[in-house]
Amino acid sequence: MFAKIKITCTMKVLTGLHIGGSDGFSAIGALDNPVIRDAWKGDPMIPGSSLKGKMRTLLARSRTDAGTHLPNCADDAPEIKRLFGTPGNKKANENPRVARLQFSDAFLTNREQLINRGGITEVKSENTITRSTSIANPRSMERIVRGAEFAITWYYTMDNAEELLADMQLLAEGCKLLSMDYLGGSGTRGYGRVMFEHFNAEPLLGEIPKDVDLNACFEDVSNYAACDL
């Protein structure tokens, strides 16, 4: 049985979020660390690679007792490898495997609302202090403001109907873990808290088992937000 499933949701920014872009040319007084932006509209965006990498890392960490020393991607748990893909493992005689789940870049959906509230991004000034000399090294960080919302889209390829429910539950688990962690940089300093809501999953091609309720897998994800607006 084969099917293509589209999964959409909204990702809401709860604390200032920074995913870095290229500053290209830095004039005197220019912003040190700008956020990555959509080249078409100029708005901040969330790369699909950032979401995929963070979610996979959190899931891998939840399945190991090695602390911060995570396994290589080729040594991830089988359920992670089938959902996110694997480069293969020669020692285990395992071939590369394409990911069942495809991530899309995420774009801003409430631009006008944010502009009316004061802007889409903010600049946070910070200092790095050298302890031995007390010399400060100031820097400025651009952050996507609290309250920004992004449209998240995933496409899932069902090539094994018996594993569909487990795969959807794993994706929901990844969303929960990310809601209790952070996205982007400087998360231990309070940046990048996010939450997911308004899930909708539907087959676009083919049929799925009638006893699988896709949307039920995501019903409680929004309850795992680290803080609320």
GROMACS elastic network, one bead per residue, 0.5 to 0.9 nm:
[ bonds ]
;  ai    aj funct       b0    kb
    1   158     6  0.75789   500
    1   159     6  0.62841   500
    1   160     6  0.65492   500
    1   161     6  0.62366   500
    1   206     6  0.79361   500
    1   207     6  0.75814   500
    1   208     6  0.77861   500
    2   157     6  0.74850   500
    2   158     6  0.54279   500
    2   159     6  0.50181   500
    2   160     6  0.72534   500
    2   161     6  0.76402   500
    2   205     6  0.81755   500
    2   206     6  0.60300   500
    2   207     6  0.71783   500
    2   208     6  0.79544   500
    3   156     6  0.82654   500
    3   157     6  0.60587   500
    3   158     6  0.50034   500
    3   159     6  0.69957   500
    3   161     6  0.87757   500
    3   203     6  0.67744   500
    3   204     6  0.74300   500
    3   205     6  0.52501   500
    3   207     6  0.58117   500
    3   208     6  0.66882   500
    4   155     6  0.69405   500
    4   156     6  0.58039   500
    4   158     6  0.61568   500
    4   159     6  0.89819   500
    4   202     6  0.86712   500
    4   203     6  0.57507   500
    4   204     6  0.55334   500
    4   205     6  0.50267   500
    4   206     6  0.66614   500
    4   207     6  0.84993   500
    5   154     6  0.83019   500
    5   155     6  0.57031   500
    5   156     6  0.50394   500
    5   157     6  0.64723   500
    5   158     6  0.74808   500
    5   201     6  0.67999   500
    5   202     6  0.55666   500
    5   204     6  0.55487   500
    5   205     6  0.71455   500
    5   206     6  0.88129   500
    5   208     6  0.89837   500
    6   153     6  0.71565   500
    6   154     6  0.59565   500
    6   156     6  0.64174   500
    6   200     6  0.80876   500
    6   201     6  0.56702   500
    6   202     6  0.55533   500
    6   203     6  0.61916   500
    6   204     6  0.65699   500
    7   152     6  0.81681   500
    7   153     6  0.57947   500
    7   154     6  0.50785   500
    7   155     6  0.62156   500
    7   156     6  0.76481   500
    7   199     6  0.71284   500
    7   200     6  0.56969   500
    7   202     6  0.66488   500
    7   203     6  0.87627   500
    8   151     6  0.73171   500
    8   152     6  0.55232   500
    8   154     6  0.63560   500
    8   155     6  0.87694   500
    8   198     6  0.78592   500
    8   199     6  0.56393   500
    8   200     6  0.53018   500
    8   201     6  0.64478   500
    9   150     6  0.85598   500
    9   151     6  0.63016   500
    9   152     6  0.52559   500
    9   153     6  0.67919   500
    9   154     6  0.89417   500
    9   196     6  0.66362   500
    9   197     6  0.58207   500
    9   198     6  0.51205   500
    9   200     6  0.64000   500
    9   201     6  0.88411   500
   10   109     6  0.89838   500
   10   149     6  0.65056   500
   10   150     6  0.57241   500
   10   151     6  0.50331   500
   10   152     6  0.57440   500
   10   153     6  0.88134   500
   10   195     6  0.82373   500
   10   196     6  0.56497   500
   10   197     6  0.53465   500
   10   198     6  0.59417   500
   10   199     6  0.72474   500
   11   106     6  0.88441   500
   11   148     6  0.84013   500
   11   149     6  0.56484   500
   11   150     6  0.51754   500
   11   151     6  0.65269   500
   11   152     6  0.65620   500
   11   194     6  0.66190   500
   11   195     6  0.56742   500
   11   197     6  0.66310   500
   11   198     6  0.88846   500
   12   146     6  0.81094   500
   12   147     6  0.62636   500
   12   148     6  0.58923   500
   12   150     6  0.65133   500
   12   193     6  0.87294   500
   12   194     6  0.55617   500
   12   195     6  0.53352   500
   12   196     6  0.63542   500
   12   197     6  0.79045   500
   13    16     6  0.70669   500
   13    17     6  0.70410   500
   13   144     6  0.78476   500
   13   145     6  0.72393   500
   13   146     6  0.52513   500
   13   147     6  0.53441   500
   13   148     6  0.53167   500
   13   149     6  0.63025   500
   13   150     6  0.83027   500
   13   192     6  0.70794   500
   13   193     6  0.63058   500
   13   195     6  0.67917   500
   13   229     6  0.89301   500
   14    17     6  0.83407   500
   14   145     6  0.82025   500
   14   147     6  0.60831   500
   14   148     6  0.80354   500
   14   191     6  0.87855   500
   14   192     6  0.72940   500
   14   193     6  0.52320   500
   14   194     6  0.51873   500
   14   195     6  0.71841   500
   14   225     6  0.86839   500
   14   226     6  0.83678   500
   14   227     6  0.69023   500
   14   228     6  0.67486   500
   14   229     6  0.63680   500
   15   143     6  0.89807   500
   15   144     6  0.83731   500
   15   145     6  0.69393   500
   15   147     6  0.79480   500
   15   190     6  0.70079   500
   15   191     6  0.56721   500
   15   192     6  0.56692   500
   15   193     6  0.52913   500
   15   194     6  0.72640   500
   15   227     6  0.87798   500
   16   121     6  0.83691   500
   16   122     6  0.79881   500
   16   142     6  0.87387   500
   16   143     6  0.51960   500
   16   144     6  0.53650   500
   16   146     6  0.53489   500
   16   147     6  0.88591   500
   16   190     6  0.79525   500
   16   191     6  0.52966   500
   16   192     6  0.58615   500
   16   193     6  0.76511   500
   17    35     6  0.86771   500
   17   142     6  0.83823   500
   17   145     6  0.68495   500
   17   146     6  0.78064   500
   17   182     6  0.88031   500
   17   183     6  0.72568   500
   17   184     6  0.65234   500
   17   185     6  0.75643   500
   17   186     6  0.86252   500
   17   187     6  0.85383   500
   17   191     6  0.53301   500
   17   193     6  0.73311   500
   17   194     6  0.86221   500
   18    33     6  0.86654   500
   18    34     6  0.80633   500
   18    35     6  0.58690   500
   18    36     6  0.83531   500
   18   141     6  0.76593   500
   18   142     6  0.66170   500
   18   144     6  0.63709   500
   18   183     6  0.81028   500
   18   184     6  0.54936   500
   18   185     6  0.57105   500
   18   186     6  0.77038   500
   18   191     6  0.71061   500
   18   192     6  0.67358   500
   19    34     6  0.82515   500
   19    35     6  0.53689   500
   19    36     6  0.61135   500
   19    44     6  0.89912   500
   19    45     6  0.86174   500
   19    46     6  0.74534   500
   19    47     6  0.86003   500
   19    50     6  0.82332   500
   19   143     6  0.80075   500
   19   144     6  0.87231   500
   19   183     6  0.80129   500
   19   185     6  0.62055   500
   19   192     6  0.88162   500
   20    23     6  0.88845   500
   20    33     6  0.65004   500
   20    34     6  0.59207   500
   20    36     6  0.52344   500
   20    37     6  0.89946   500
   20   142     6  0.85295   500
   20   184     6  0.79694   500
   20   185     6  0.79082   500
   21    24     6  0.89410   500
   21    33     6  0.74916   500
   21    34     6  0.58000   500
   21    37     6  0.70347   500
   22    25     6  0.86194   500
   22    33     6  0.81139   500
   22    34     6  0.71457   500
   22    35     6  0.79836   500
   22    36     6  0.70562   500
   23    26     6  0.63583   500
   23    31     6  0.80432   500
   23    32     6  0.75028   500
   23    33     6  0.70362   500
   23    34     6  0.63600   500
   23    35     6  0.88078   500
   25    30     6  0.88521   500
   26    29     6  0.80544   500
   26    30     6  0.57385   500
   26    31     6  0.74953   500
   26    32     6  0.75333   500
   27    30     6  0.52353   500
   27    31     6  0.85351   500
   28    31     6  0.89162   500
   29    32     6  0.84966   500
   30   140     6  0.88761   500
   31    34     6  0.63343   500
   31   123     6  0.81772   500
   31   139     6  0.81653   500
   31   140     6  0.59448   500
   31   141     6  0.71520   500
   31   142     6  0.74185   500
   32   139     6  0.61606   500
   32   140     6  0.53658   500
   32   141     6  0.64469   500
   32   142     6  0.81370   500
   33   139     6  0.79997   500
   33   140     6  0.63778   500
   33   142     6  0.60002   500
   34    37     6  0.87806   500
   34   123     6  0.88938   500
   34   140     6  0.86216   500
   34   141     6  0.65472   500
   34   142     6  0.50125   500
   34   143     6  0.77416   500
   35    44     6  0.65654   500
   35    45     6  0.83390   500
   35   121     6  0.86744   500
   35   141     6  0.82984   500
   35   142     6  0.59071   500
   35   143     6  0.66050   500
   35   144     6  0.76079   500
   36    43     6  0.85297   500
   36    44     6  0.58659   500
   36    45     6  0.63957   500
   36    46     6  0.77413   500
   36    47     6  0.84423   500
   37    40     6  0.86628   500
   37    41     6  0.81920   500
   37    42     6  0.55622   500
   37    43     6  0.53115   500
   37    45     6  0.53327   500
   37    46     6  0.82696   500
   38    41     6  0.58135   500
   38    42     6  0.50361   500
   38    43     6  0.54548   500
   38    44     6  0.59984   500
   38    45     6  0.57521   500
   38    46     6  0.88622   500
   38   107     6  0.77858   500
   39    42     6  0.53830   500
   39    43     6  0.78975   500
   40    43     6  0.82411   500
   41    44     6  0.88519   500
   42    45     6  0.88552   500
   43   107     6  0.79105   500
   43   108     6  0.70524   500
   43   111     6  0.82025   500
   43   120     6  0.79119   500
   44   107     6  0.74024   500
   44   108     6  0.70244   500
   44   120     6  0.79393   500
   44   121     6  0.80984   500
   44   144     6  0.71020   500
   45   105     6  0.71963   500
   45   106     6  0.58313   500
   45   107     6  0.50349   500
   45   108     6  0.64678   500
   45   150     6  0.78555   500
   46    49     6  0.84635   500
   46    50     6  0.70471   500
   46    51     6  0.76340   500
   46   105     6  0.57949   500
   46   107     6  0.65947   500
   46   108     6  0.85815   500
   46   150     6  0.78306   500
   47    50     6  0.53622   500
   47    51     6  0.68817   500
   47    52     6  0.88751   500
   47   103     6  0.87581   500
   47   104     6  0.73599   500
   47   106     6  0.63440   500
   47   107     6  0.88116   500
   48    51     6  0.52746   500
   48    52     6  0.61179   500
   48    53     6  0.85026   500
   48   102     6  0.85897   500
   48   103     6  0.50938   500
   48   106     6  0.67398   500
   48   152     6  0.88824   500
   49    52     6  0.50871   500
   49    53     6  0.58613   500
   49    54     6  0.83826   500
   49   103     6  0.72808   500
   49   104     6  0.82034   500
   49   105     6  0.77468   500
   50    53     6  0.53504   500
   50    54     6  0.61071   500
   50    55     6  0.84538   500
   50   105     6  0.89454   500
   50   183     6  0.77557   500
   50   184     6  0.73370   500
   51    54     6  0.54003   500
   51    55     6  0.59951   500
   51    56     6  0.84338   500
   51   103     6  0.77225   500
   51   105     6  0.87544   500
   51   183     6  0.75202   500
   51   184     6  0.88725   500
   52    55     6  0.53005   500
   52    56     6  0.59956   500
   52    57     6  0.84853   500
   52    84     6  0.79217   500
   52   102     6  0.86823   500
   52   103     6  0.66972   500
   53    56     6  0.53011   500
   53    57     6  0.61254   500
   53    58     6  0.86838   500
   54    57     6  0.51689   500
   54    58     6  0.62292   500
   54    59     6  0.86920   500
   54   178     6  0.76202   500
   54   182     6  0.86050   500
   54   183     6  0.70399   500
   54   184     6  0.84745   500
   55    58     6  0.52170   500
   55    59     6  0.62582   500
   55    60     6  0.85989   500
   55   171     6  0.86351   500
   55   174     6  0.54389   500
   55   175     6  0.72457   500
   55   177     6  0.76132   500
   55   178     6  0.64165   500
   56    59     6  0.51715   500
   56    60     6  0.60712   500
   56    61     6  0.85502   500
   56    80     6  0.73165   500
   56    84     6  0.72518   500
   56   174     6  0.73963   500
   57    60     6  0.50527   500
   57    61     6  0.60675   500
   57    62     6  0.86098   500
   57    70     6  0.81550   500
   57    73     6  0.89821   500
   58    61     6  0.50943   500
   58    62     6  0.62400   500
   58    63     6  0.88743   500
   58   174     6  0.70267   500
   58   177     6  0.65448   500
   58   178     6  0.72345   500
   58   181     6  0.85566   500
   59    62     6  0.51046   500
   59    63     6  0.66001   500
   59    80     6  0.74784   500
   59   170     6  0.83908   500
   59   173     6  0.78309   500
   59   174     6  0.61110   500
   59   177     6  0.75611   500
   60    63     6  0.52966   500
   60    64     6  0.66687   500
   60    70     6  0.71487   500
   60    71     6  0.77814   500
   60    73     6  0.85317   500
   60    76     6  0.62808   500
   60    77     6  0.71898   500
   60    80     6  0.74286   500
   61    64     6  0.54678   500
   61    65     6  0.78301   500
   61    66     6  0.81612   500
   61    67     6  0.74411   500
   61    68     6  0.76285   500
   61    69     6  0.87048   500
   61    70     6  0.63826   500
   61    71     6  0.86286   500
   62    65     6  0.80841   500
   62   177     6  0.88577   500
   63    76     6  0.84289   500
   63    77     6  0.72443   500
   64    67     6  0.71986   500
   64    69     6  0.89776   500
   64    70     6  0.72795   500
   64    71     6  0.81074   500
   64    77     6  0.89491   500
   65    68     6  0.88570   500
   65    69     6  0.89349   500
   65    70     6  0.88414   500
   66    69     6  0.54750   500
   66    70     6  0.64255   500
   66    71     6  0.82677   500
   67    70     6  0.70468   500
   70    73     6  0.87588   500
   70    76     6  0.88449   500
   71    74     6  0.78133   500
   71    75     6  0.57409   500
   71    76     6  0.64083   500
   72    75     6  0.52988   500
   72    76     6  0.67128   500
   73    76     6  0.52462   500
   73    77     6  0.89004   500
   73    81     6  0.77436   500
   73    85     6  0.87586   500
   73    86     6  0.65647   500
   73    87     6  0.75436   500
   73    88     6  0.87966   500
   74    77     6  0.88284   500
   74    81     6  0.77003   500
   74    86     6  0.57256   500
   74    87     6  0.60715   500
   74    88     6  0.57291   500
   74    89     6  0.56274   500
   74    94     6  0.88784   500
   74    96     6  0.88558   500
   75    78     6  0.83893   500
   75    81     6  0.84945   500
   75    86     6  0.87323   500
   75    88     6  0.88130   500
   75    89     6  0.75532   500
   76    79     6  0.82370   500
   76    80     6  0.63055   500
   76    81     6  0.62477   500
   76    86     6  0.84515   500
   77    80     6  0.54014   500
   77    81     6  0.64389   500
   77    82     6  0.89358   500
   78    81     6  0.51400   500
   78    82     6  0.62577   500
   78    83     6  0.87247   500
   79    82     6  0.54054   500
   79    83     6  0.64136   500
   79    84     6  0.86671   500
   79   166     6  0.82627   500
   79   167     6  0.73850   500
   79   170     6  0.79444   500
   80    83     6  0.53004   500
   80    84     6  0.58965   500
   80    85     6  0.75592   500
   80    86     6  0.87460   500
   80   167     6  0.86832   500
   80   170     6  0.80152   500
   81    84     6  0.52740   500
   81    86     6  0.53040   500
   81    97     6  0.77492   500
   81    98     6  0.88430   500
   81    99     6  0.74449   500
   82    85     6  0.54403   500
   82    86     6  0.73899   500
   82    97     6  0.72103   500
   82    98     6  0.77247   500
   82    99     6  0.61836   500
   82   100     6  0.64634   500
   82   101     6  0.87354   500
   82   167     6  0.85267   500
   83    86     6  0.89973   500
   83    98     6  0.85655   500
   83    99     6  0.54071   500
   83   101     6  0.56155   500
   83   156     6  0.85835   500
   83   167     6  0.66650   500
   83   170     6  0.84303   500
   83   171     6  0.84221   500
   84    97     6  0.89323   500
   84    98     6  0.76706   500
   84   100     6  0.63961   500
   84   101     6  0.60279   500
   84   102     6  0.80454   500
   85    88     6  0.88162   500
   85    96     6  0.76436   500
   85    97     6  0.53238   500
   85   100     6  0.69648   500
   85   101     6  0.82041   500
   86    89     6  0.82487   500
   86    95     6  0.82227   500
   86    96     6  0.54377   500
   86    97     6  0.51558   500
   86    98     6  0.67490   500
   86    99     6  0.72935   500
   87    94     6  0.88558   500
   87    95     6  0.73561   500
   87    97     6  0.65684   500
   87    98     6  0.83697   500
   88    92     6  0.84841   500
   88    93     6  0.79390   500
   88    94     6  0.51484   500
   88    97     6  0.67506   500
   89    92     6  0.54110   500
   89    93     6  0.59775   500
   89    95     6  0.65006   500
   89    96     6  0.74893   500
   90    94     6  0.59259   500
   90    95     6  0.74525   500
   91    94     6  0.76251   500
   92    95     6  0.89334   500
   94    97     6  0.87314   500
   97   100     6  0.89670   500
   98   101     6  0.88945   500
   99   102     6  0.69166   500
   99   156     6  0.87355   500
   99   157     6  0.84185   500
  100   155     6  0.81035   500
  100   156     6  0.54949   500
  100   158     6  0.70838   500
  100   159     6  0.82033   500
  101   154     6  0.67051   500
  101   155     6  0.57749   500
  101   157     6  0.65476   500
  102   153     6  0.86663   500
  102   154     6  0.56174   500
  102   155     6  0.51194   500
  102   156     6  0.63263   500
  102   157     6  0.84074   500
  103   106     6  0.89334   500
  103   152     6  0.83982   500
  103   153     6  0.66895   500
  103   155     6  0.68535   500
  104   152     6  0.72081   500
  104   153     6  0.57749   500
  104   154     6  0.62476   500
  104   155     6  0.82763   500
  105   151     6  0.88155   500
  105   152     6  0.75835   500
  105   153     6  0.79118   500
  106   150     6  0.57563   500
  106   151     6  0.54627   500
  106   152     6  0.53371   500
  106   153     6  0.72933   500
  107   149     6  0.83124   500
  107   150     6  0.52368   500
  107   151     6  0.57868   500
  107   152     6  0.77887   500
  108   111     6  0.63763   500
  108   148     6  0.71444   500
  108   149     6  0.58507   500
  108   151     6  0.66341   500
  109   112     6  0.86841   500
  109   148     6  0.79138   500
  109   149     6  0.57829   500
  109   150     6  0.55673   500
  109   151     6  0.64456   500
  110   113     6  0.54448   500
  110   114     6  0.64504   500
  110   115     6  0.88486   500
  110   147     6  0.88933   500
  110   148     6  0.66519   500
  110   149     6  0.61004   500
  110   150     6  0.79217   500
  111   114     6  0.53501   500
  111   115     6  0.62738   500
  111   116     6  0.87262   500
  111   119     6  0.85979   500
  111   120     6  0.69828   500
  111   148     6  0.78911   500
  111   149     6  0.85893   500
  112   115     6  0.50848   500
  112   116     6  0.61489   500
  112   117     6  0.86199   500
  112   119     6  0.89327   500
  112   120     6  0.89306   500
  113   116     6  0.52167   500
  113   117     6  0.63533   500
  113   118     6  0.89138   500
  113   119     6  0.87445   500
  113   120     6  0.89715   500
  113   148     6  0.88648   500
  114   118     6  0.63136   500
  114   119     6  0.53458   500
  114   120     6  0.54270   500
  114   121     6  0.88336   500
  114   145     6  0.82600   500
  114   147     6  0.77200   500
  114   148     6  0.70031   500
  115   118     6  0.51862   500
  115   120     6  0.60539   500
  116   119     6  0.70051   500
  117   120     6  0.85964   500
  118   121     6  0.87832   500
  119   122     6  0.72866   500
  119   145     6  0.77690   500
  120   143     6  0.86608   500
  120   144     6  0.61446   500
  120   145     6  0.58870   500
  120   146     6  0.89048   500
  120   148     6  0.73203   500
  121   142     6  0.65364   500
  121   143     6  0.53967   500
  121   145     6  0.51176   500
  121   146     6  0.88670   500
  122   141     6  0.82226   500
  122   142     6  0.56864   500
  122   143     6  0.53328   500
  122   144     6  0.64817   500
  122   145     6  0.61357   500
  123   140     6  0.63526   500
  123   141     6  0.55224   500
  123   143     6  0.62369   500
  123   144     6  0.89851   500
  124   139     6  0.85115   500
  124   140     6  0.56446   500
  124   141     6  0.50807   500
  124   142     6  0.62929   500
  124   143     6  0.72409   500
  125   138     6  0.71618   500
  125   139     6  0.59291   500
  125   141     6  0.62680   500
  125   142     6  0.88225   500
  126   137     6  0.83191   500
  126   138     6  0.56954   500
  126   139     6  0.53679   500
  126   140     6  0.60561   500
  126   141     6  0.74653   500
  127   136     6  0.58091   500
  127   137     6  0.53404   500
  127   139     6  0.61300   500
  127   140     6  0.85998   500
  128   135     6  0.82439   500
  128   136     6  0.56176   500
  128   138     6  0.63629   500
  128   139     6  0.79567   500
  129   132     6  0.88544   500
  129   133     6  0.82457   500
  129   134     6  0.57578   500
  129   135     6  0.56747   500
  129   137     6  0.63147   500
  129   138     6  0.86256   500
  130   133     6  0.56747   500
  130   134     6  0.51211   500
  130   135     6  0.53581   500
  130   136     6  0.65365   500
  130   137     6  0.80300   500
  131   134     6  0.51509   500
  131   135     6  0.76009   500
  132   135     6  0.82285   500
  133   136     6  0.88116   500
  143   146     6  0.88918   500
  143   191     6  0.84110   500
  143   192     6  0.89578   500
  144   147     6  0.87794   500
  144   148     6  0.70252   500
  144   192     6  0.89107   500
  145   148     6  0.60443   500
  146   149     6  0.89266   500
  146   229     6  0.80618   500
  147   229     6  0.71606   500
  157   160     6  0.89417   500
  158   161     6  0.63610   500
  158   163     6  0.82811   500
  158   164     6  0.65553   500
  158   208     6  0.82109   500
  159   163     6  0.86051   500
  159   164     6  0.85080   500
  160   163     6  0.56563   500
  160   164     6  0.67079   500
  161   164     6  0.52192   500
  161   165     6  0.81151   500
  161   208     6  0.69379   500
  161   209     6  0.68518   500
  162   165     6  0.73362   500
  162   166     6  0.82652   500
  162   209     6  0.86222   500
  163   166     6  0.53581   500
  163   167     6  0.61090   500
  163   168     6  0.87414   500
  164   167     6  0.51702   500
  164   168     6  0.62846   500
  164   169     6  0.86636   500
  164   208     6  0.84327   500
  164   209     6  0.87433   500
  164   212     6  0.81327   500
  164   214     6  0.89128   500
  165   168     6  0.52034   500
  165   169     6  0.61836   500
  165   170     6  0.85976   500
  165   212     6  0.66083   500
  165   213     6  0.83041   500
  165   214     6  0.74617   500
  165   217     6  0.79820   500
  166   169     6  0.50766   500
  166   170     6  0.61367   500
  166   171     6  0.87261   500
  167   170     6  0.50155   500
  167   171     6  0.63197   500
  167   172     6  0.86972   500
  168   171     6  0.50871   500
  168   172     6  0.62438   500
  168   173     6  0.85749   500
  168   214     6  0.71167   500
  168   217     6  0.64320   500
  168   218     6  0.82304   500
  169   172     6  0.50097   500
  169   173     6  0.60995   500
  169   174     6  0.86314   500
  169   217     6  0.56904   500
  169   218     6  0.77105   500
  170   174     6  0.62312   500
  170   175     6  0.87527   500
  171   174     6  0.50251   500
  171   175     6  0.64179   500
  171   176     6  0.87773   500
  171   217     6  0.88393   500
  171   218     6  0.86695   500
  172   175     6  0.51005   500
  172   176     6  0.63281   500
  172   177     6  0.87357   500
  172   217     6  0.65559   500
  172   218     6  0.56355   500
  172   219     6  0.89514   500
  172   220     6  0.87970   500
  172   221     6  0.65684   500
  173   176     6  0.50474   500
  173   177     6  0.61954   500
  173   178     6  0.86115   500
  173   218     6  0.88010   500
  173   221     6  0.79272   500
  174   177     6  0.51383   500
  174   178     6  0.61725   500
  174   179     6  0.85727   500
  175   178     6  0.51490   500
  175   179     6  0.61341   500
  175   180     6  0.87643   500
  175   195     6  0.80854   500
  175   196     6  0.70271   500
  175   218     6  0.88994   500
  175   221     6  0.67162   500
  175   222     6  0.87597   500
  175   224     6  0.86597   500
  176   179     6  0.50511   500
  176   180     6  0.64738   500
  176   181     6  0.87963   500
  176   195     6  0.83536   500
  176   196     6  0.83468   500
  176   220     6  0.87520   500
  176   221     6  0.56133   500
  176   222     6  0.77487   500
  176   223     6  0.83424   500
  176   224     6  0.56660   500
  176   225     6  0.77433   500
  177   180     6  0.51899   500
  177   181     6  0.62796   500
  177   182     6  0.89698   500
  177   224     6  0.80320   500
  178   182     6  0.60136   500
  178   183     6  0.72299   500
  178   193     6  0.83092   500
  178   194     6  0.75163   500
  178   195     6  0.79591   500
  178   224     6  0.89240   500
  178   225     6  0.87774   500
  179   182     6  0.68665   500
  179   183     6  0.88132   500
  179   193     6  0.67769   500
  179   194     6  0.55992   500
  179   195     6  0.52016   500
  179   196     6  0.73739   500
  179   221     6  0.83641   500
  179   222     6  0.81562   500
  179   223     6  0.89914   500
  179   224     6  0.58254   500
  179   226     6  0.60769   500
  180   193     6  0.77219   500
  180   194     6  0.82853   500
  180   195     6  0.85834   500
  180   224     6  0.64576   500
  180   225     6  0.62221   500
  180   226     6  0.52791   500
  181   187     6  0.77630   500
  181   192     6  0.82807   500
  181   193     6  0.67711   500
  181   194     6  0.82961   500
  181   226     6  0.76617   500
  182   185     6  0.82096   500
  182   186     6  0.87031   500
  182   187     6  0.54529   500
  182   188     6  0.82128   500
  182   190     6  0.83469   500
  182   191     6  0.70530   500
  182   194     6  0.67721   500
  183   186     6  0.88539   500
  183   187     6  0.69697   500
  183   191     6  0.78099   500
  183   193     6  0.65499   500
  183   194     6  0.72490   500
  184   187     6  0.69424   500
  184   191     6  0.76973   500
  184   192     6  0.58941   500
  185   188     6  0.85003   500
  185   191     6  0.69518   500
  185   192     6  0.71402   500
  186   189     6  0.54260   500
  186   190     6  0.69335   500
  186   191     6  0.55741   500
  186   192     6  0.75944   500
  187   190     6  0.52005   500
  187   192     6  0.57140   500
  187   193     6  0.76037   500
  188   191     6  0.71047   500
  190   193     6  0.73200   500
  193   225     6  0.80448   500
  193   226     6  0.67806   500
  193   227     6  0.78018   500
  194   225     6  0.68691   500
  194   226     6  0.75601   500
  194   227     6  0.84605   500
  195   221     6  0.83097   500
  195   222     6  0.62534   500
  195   223     6  0.86209   500
  195   224     6  0.74758   500
  195   225     6  0.51279   500
  195   226     6  0.76794   500
  195   227     6  0.85497   500
  195   228     6  0.86369   500
  196   199     6  0.79082   500
  196   221     6  0.67439   500
  196   222     6  0.54419   500
  196   223     6  0.89700   500
  196   224     6  0.87346   500
  196   225     6  0.78201   500
  197   218     6  0.86645   500
  197   219     6  0.87688   500
  197   221     6  0.71663   500
  197   222     6  0.53095   500
  198   219     6  0.89650   500
  198   222     6  0.84744   500
  199   215     6  0.69057   500
  199   218     6  0.66759   500
  199   219     6  0.78774   500
  200   214     6  0.82792   500
  200   215     6  0.61253   500
  200   218     6  0.86334   500
  201   214     6  0.59966   500
  201   215     6  0.58175   500
  202   214     6  0.75185   500
  202   215     6  0.83901   500
  203   206     6  0.69604   500
  203   207     6  0.69158   500
  203   208     6  0.73326   500
  204   207     6  0.86163   500
  207   210     6  0.84675   500
  208   211     6  0.85918   500
  208   212     6  0.74207   500
  209   212     6  0.56920   500
  209   213     6  0.88762   500
  210   213     6  0.77794   500
  212   216     6  0.87292   500
  213   216     6  0.55065   500
  213   217     6  0.72145   500
  214   217     6  0.57350   500
  214   218     6  0.77464   500
  215   218     6  0.55872   500
  215   219     6  0.66393   500
  216   219     6  0.52461   500
  216   220     6  0.84496   500
  217   220     6  0.79159   500
  217   221     6  0.85296   500
  218   221     6  0.54376   500
  218   222     6  0.82367   500
  219   222     6  0.75428   500
  219   223     6  0.87818   500
  220   223     6  0.55040   500
  220   224     6  0.76107   500
  221   224     6  0.58315   500
  221   225     6  0.81045   500
  222   225     6  0.60627   500
  223   226     6  0.88920   500
  224   227     6  0.86887   500
  225   228     6  0.68532   500
